[in-house]
Structure formats: structure tokens, C-alpha cells
Amino acid sequence: MYRVGELQMKEKILQICKNIDDTIDYSVDGLVDNGLLDSVTLIEIVSGLEDTLKISIPYEEISPENFNSIDAMIKMVTRYV
């Protein structure tokens, strides 16, 4: 279950990701570990999150753990919004 605001954040992040590559099933876990997100797509997602959410994601946060699922992205992004 999502806390207040997390569902809206999930929808925003999902839309950002789909705008970058709508062929990926973002509902699965292991997006990076299973090779669904390559390095170029990952950087595009980081850029999309930063631009859309008006945040800055530190380099050290760009890791598989933070981008393996939409839930991981929500958890990471909420530290910066």
C-alpha cells in the first residue's frame, strides 16, 4: 500500500519512464539487474526525473538499487522533493 502522495509520485515516475521507452514493462522488479534498463535509458530517466520534478539526483544515487523498480525510484526521489 502506498502512503499519501506516493501514488501520485508513482504515476509521475511511471509517465516519465514511459515517455522515454514505452516498450519496457516497468511493473516488474529488477529493471536494471535483468537488463531492461540499459545505461543510456537509465541516464535519460534520471534526466527526466530531475527536469520534471525539479530535483537534483546526486551521482552516488544512480545505482541499480534505486532504479530496479518504480517503488525503488519513488523511495529515492522522495528524499529530494
ABEGO torsion letter per residue (X at the ends): XBBBGAAAAAAAAAAAAAAABAABBAABBGAAAAGABBAAAAAAAAAAAAAAAGBBBBAAABBAAAAABAAAAAAAAAAAX
